[in-house]
Amino acid sequence: MSTQYRSSHPRLSYAQEVIEARHLRVLRAVATTGSFSAAGRQLGCTQPAVSQQMKALEASVGTPLLVRTGREMRLTQAGEALVRHASGILAGLTAAEEEVAAIAGLRAGRVRLVSFPSGSSTLVPTALAALRAAHPGTRVSLEEAEPPRSVELLREGDCDLALAFRYEGAAVAEDWDDLVVRPLLTDRLVALVPERHRLARAEAVAIGELAQEPWIAGCPRCRGQLIEVCEGAGFTPRIDFATDDYPAVVGLVGAGLGVAVLPQLAVESVRPRGVRTVRLEPAVRREIVALTLPDLAQVPAVSATLEQLARAARPAGRG
């Protein structure tokens, strides 16, 4: 899809009046990857095609946008300015495309969803199955990313919806003021211990009672939260193993190699074998939300996906 932006400024020539959206996407890919060939691989086209589109864009704006430095391409000042505005322009165009497609009653909608892994395996399947049943023509693509990367993808125009989370009382607060925030559920953290551990039969445990244990840590964000909570209890955890893979965390605990703290939603996404889950006191919680841009929230396909995610987050929906 291409679009024309015409300025009423009398000093702008016609060559500076037309910018095509496809050229903006290619420019952003070159800026991200640093070369025409890498941008071509990312976009699924050839290096000569990327070069031709960049020449066409430079002709449109009437000034160089890229300069070669060794093997890499570097943005000029004009190129930096155009890339800075490209994300907002492309997000607006995506919203326009989706609204037009949705006029026919969600028969041709498309939603790009980004989710963190435990959300992908628990909330997303139920939500997307219900969405497909209600609107068979609506297509949803799924990519996995942890926040804050998922939120960056949303702001950069590379997805339409992001499942994200934030911890209650975290030292660094999340800034989502520019986004539409749909709360889904509050996810409580639980302790995981081997089934023959001294605390395996306890109803609840204070995290300080695990101070001398070896630890298995999860994703970088969760790892940082673990250290923050432990230090608040007066100790620094001895982390023997760290992995982004929740089944691996559970497997390591089940093998008796340490203890862990995981969100309840993450435990739901695997079959814990050889482990016991014990409630943490005082409670440590994270808020699970769905995020989108204000313009995209008005798109029927996005709105319908949000609604199905909210339904899937209810206990009966997850069951």
N, C-alpha and C positions, 0 to 999 in steps of 0.2 A: 504494500500500500504506500502511495506517495501523497504528499500534501504540499500545498503552497502557502508560504507566509509572506504577505505583501506589506511592505512598510509604507506609511504615508509621508515619511521623511523625504523632502524634495532633493536632498543631496545624494541619496542612494541610487546607484545605477541599477538597471534591470538585472544585470548579472548577479547582483547581491540580493535578489528578491526571492529566489526559488531554492528551497532546501528539501531534498527528498528524505523520507524517514529511513529508507533502506541504506542510504549513505551514512546517516547518523549511527545506525546499528554497526556498520562496518567500521566507522571511525572509532567507536567505543571499543570494539573488539581489538583493533590495532593498538589503541592506547593501553588496553589491559594486558595484551600478550607481548607487545614490544616488537612485532614483526608482521609483515604481510603474510608470510607462509603460515605462521602460527594462528593468525586471525582467520585465514582460510580454513585451516583444520577445525577451528572452533565453530565456524559458520557453515561448514560443509560445502565450500566452494574452492576454486583454484586460486593460487597466488596472483596470476595475471588478472583475474576477475576483481580481486581486492584492489590491485594497483589501479585498474581502470576506474573503479568507483571512487577511489580517493582523488584521482585526477579530475573526475567530473565534479566532485564536491568542491575542490579547490577552485575550479572554474566558476562554480555557482557563487561562491562567497567572495571571489576576487582577491584572495590572499593565500599564501602557503599555510598549511595546517600541520605539516610534518616535515622533519628534517632527519636525514640519516646520520647516525653517530656510530661508526663501526658497523656491527651487525644488527644494531637495533634502531628502531624508529623513535624519535623524540618529538613530542608535541611542541609547536610554537606557542606563543602567547595566545594567538587567535585560536589555535587548536584546543588549548586548555579551556578557553572560555566556552567553545562550542560543546566540548565533552561535558563540561559542568552543567550545561542546560539540557543536554541530550536526554538524561534519565527522566526528567520531568516531562519533556515533550513526548517521549516514547510511552511513558505510563499513561499520559492523556490520550494518546492514539489508541493504546490497547483498550482503555475504557470505552472509547468511542466505538471501536470495532465490536466489542462485546455487547454494548447496548443495542447496536443495530441488529446483530445476530439474534438478540433476545426478543426483539419485537414480535417475532413469529411464535412466541410462546415457549422459549427455551428449547426449540427444536435443533438449534445449532450452536449452543453455548460452549465455551471453553474456559477452564479454570486451571491455573498453574499453582499447585499446592506445594509448600515446603514444610516439612515436619521433622521434629527430633525423633530418634529411633523408637523410644518407648511409646510415643504417640502414634507413630506409624503402625505399630503392631497391635494397638489396643483400640484407639478411637477411630483412626482413619478407615480400616476395613468396614466397620459397621456403618459409618457415615456414607461412604462411597457406594456401598451396596444399596442403601436406602435411596440415595440420590439417583442411581441408575434406574431403579424400579420406578421412581416418580417421573424422571426426565431422561429417557433412554438416549436422546440425542446430545445430551451434555457430556462433553469429554473432559476428564480430569487427568492431568499428569502429576506425578509425585516425585519429588526430590528430597533427599534427607540432608539436613544441616542443623546443627545446634545453634541456639541463640548465643551471641548476638549476630552471628553470620546470617542466620535466616532473616533477621530483621533488616540487615543491610541489603539482602537480595530483594526484599519487598520495596525498600526505599529507592533502590537502583532501577526498579521497573522490571526485574527479572522473574518475579512471581506475582500472583494476585492475592494469595492468602498465605499466612505463615502461622503455624502452631509454635508457640513459644512458652517460656515459663520464667518466673522470677521468684526468688526466695524471700520469704517474709523477714524483715529486719536485716537484710543484707547490707554490708558496708557501702556498696556502690549501688545506688538506686537506678532502675531502668528508666530511660527517658522515652516514653511513648506518647507524648502529648500531641504529636502531629498525626497520630494514627487512630483509626477506629479500633477500639479494644472490646472484644466480646469475651467476658469471663466464662470459662467452661467448668472448672472444678478446682477444688483445693486438694492437693496431693500430699499426704503425710509421709515423712521418711520413717523407715523401720530399720532396725538392726538385724543383720543376718549373722548367725553363728552356726558352727557345725552342730549336728543333732546330738552329739555327746558332750557338748560344751557345758561347763558348770552353770551357765545362765540359760540353757536351752528351754527349760521349763518355766522360766520367769514370765509373768504377765507383762511386766514393763522393766525397763532398765535405763539408768542414767548413763549418758555417754561417758562420764568420768569413770564408770566401773569397767570400761574397756580400755583404759589408758595404757595398760601394760601389754596389750595384745598386738600381734602383727596385723597390719591392715591391708586389705585389697581395695584400691580406689577405682572409681569409675571415670567418666569423661572429664576433660580438663575443667569445665565449669563446675561439675559436681565435686571434683577433687578440691577445688578452691573453697567451695562451701564447706566441705568436710573439715579442712584445716581450720577455717574460721570458727566453726562450731566447737571443735576440740580445743582450740586455743582459748575460746571463751570459757571452757570448763577447766582450764588450767594446765593443759598438757598439749604437746605436739605429737601427732600420731606417727608411728613408725610404719611407713608405707613400704611393704615388701614387693607388691605387685600393683601395676596400674594398667587398665585396659578400658577401651571405649565399648567393649562388647559385654552387654549385661549377662548373657548366658555364661561367658567366661568368668565373670565375677562370681556368679552363683556356683559354678563348678569348682573354683578355687576354694571357696568357703566350704563346700561340701566335702572336699578332699582333706579338710582340716588344716589348711595352710594359713588361715587367718580369719578375721571378721570383716564385715563391711556394713556400710549404711547406704541403702538405696531408696529411691521413691517407691511408694506402693505401686504406682502405675508400672514401673519397670519390673517389679516382681510379678505382676499380673501377666507380663508379656513372655515369661519363661516358665518352665516346669521345674520348680526347685526340688532337687533331689539331694538328700543328705544334709539339709540345712533346716534351721528353724528361724522363723521371723518373730521378733520381739518388739513390742511397742516402745518407742523412745519417749522418755519423760525428762525434762519438759519437751513438749512437742516441737518438732522442726517441720515446717510446711513450705511448700512451693505452690504458687498460683499458676494454673494452666490456662492459657488464653489463646484465642484466635485473633490475629491482627490483619488489617487490610488498610488501604489508603481510602480517604474520604470519597474520592471520585469512584473508586472501584466498589465501594459498599453499596452504591446505587445500581450496580449491574445485577440483573436478576439471577444469573447463574452463580455469581459470587454469594449473593444473599441466600440462595437456596442451599449452597454448600455450608455456609455458616450455620444455618438452621439445623442441618443434619448433624454437624459436628456437635452442636449444643445438645441435641437429643442423644447422640451416642455417648456423651459424657455423663449422662444420668446413670445411676447404678444399674437400673433395669436394662438400659440400652447396652451397657458394657457386658452384662450377663448374657 
